[in-house]
């Protein structure tokens, strides 16, 4: 006798009448409170987001500073409409 393969899929844990994919989709639509990501998945994603934020902050701090809006006085020296 063979054992059933272990799976993390929620579809296999749900016992519905026919077991068809269409029926599972209907059940999932009718019971949104019972369908939720596992605690393991949520913790993993939270950790990934924290790491991503740390890396982003490190990139921002290591980059060079640029003057996005320089002094207003430099605009009067070089007006945009002087070409025509």
C-alpha positions as CSV (number, residue, x, y, z in Angstrom):
1,X,0.0,0.0,0.0
2,X,1.4,3.4,-1.0
3,X,1.1,6.5,1.1
4,X,-0.4,9.7,-0.1
5,X,2.2,12.3,-1.0
6,X,2.4,15.2,1.4
7,X,1.4,18.6,0.1
8,X,1.0,22.1,1.2
9,X,-1.8,22.7,-1.1
10,X,-5.0,23.8,0.5
11,X,-7.1,22.2,-2.3
12,X,-6.1,18.7,-1.0
13,X,-7.1,19.5,2.5
14,X,-10.6,20.6,1.6
15,X,-13.2,17.9,1.5
16,X,-15.9,18.8,-0.9
17,X,-18.4,16.6,-2.7
18,X,-16.8,16.1,-6.1
19,X,-13.3,17.2,-5.6
20,X,-13.2,19.0,-8.9
21,X,-11.3,22.2,-9.3
22,X,-14.4,24.1,-10.3
23,X,-16.2,23.0,-7.1
24,X,-13.1,24.0,-5.0
25,X,-13.1,27.5,-6.6
26,X,-16.8,27.8,-5.7
27,X,-16.2,26.7,-2.2
28,X,-13.3,29.1,-1.8
29,X,-15.5,31.9,-3.1
30,X,-18.3,31.0,-0.7
31,X,-16.0,30.6,2.4
32,X,-13.4,33.4,2.3
33,X,-12.9,33.2,6.1
34,X,-11.6,29.7,5.9
35,X,-9.1,30.4,3.1
36,X,-6.0,32.2,4.4
37,X,-2.3,31.9,3.9
38,X,-0.5,29.7,6.4
39,X,1.4,31.3,9.3
40,X,4.6,30.0,7.8
41,X,4.0,31.8,4.5
42,X,3.0,35.0,6.3
43,X,6.2,34.9,8.5
44,X,8.3,34.2,5.4
45,X,6.9,37.2,3.5
46,X,7.3,39.5,6.5
47,X,10.9,38.5,6.8
48,X,11.5,39.1,3.0
49,X,9.9,42.6,3.3
50,X,12.1,43.5,6.2
51,X,15.2,42.4,4.3
52,X,14.1,44.3,1.3
53,X,13.6,47.5,3.3
54,X,17.0,47.2,4.9
55,X,18.7,46.7,1.5
56,X,16.8,49.7,0.0
57,X,17.8,51.9,2.9
58,X,21.5,50.8,2.5
59,X,21.3,51.6,-1.2
60,X,19.9,55.0,-0.5
61,X,22.5,55.9,2.1
62,X,25.4,54.6,0.0
63,X,24.3,56.6,-3.1
64,X,25.7,60.1,-3.9
65,X,23.6,63.2,-3.1
66,X,22.4,65.2,-6.1
67,X,20.7,68.6,-6.1
68,X,17.3,68.1,-7.6
69,X,16.2,71.7,-7.1
70,X,19.2,73.9,-7.3
71,X,19.1,77.6,-6.2
72,X,16.4,79.7,-8.0
73,X,19.1,82.2,-9.0
74,X,20.7,79.8,-11.5
75,X,17.4,79.7,-13.5
76,X,17.4,83.4,-14.1
77,X,21.0,83.2,-15.5
78,X,20.0,80.5,-18.1
79,X,16.3,80.9,-19.1
80,X,14.7,78.1,-21.2
81,X,13.3,80.4,-23.9
82,X,16.6,82.0,-25.0
83,X,17.1,79.6,-28.0
84,X,14.5,81.3,-30.3
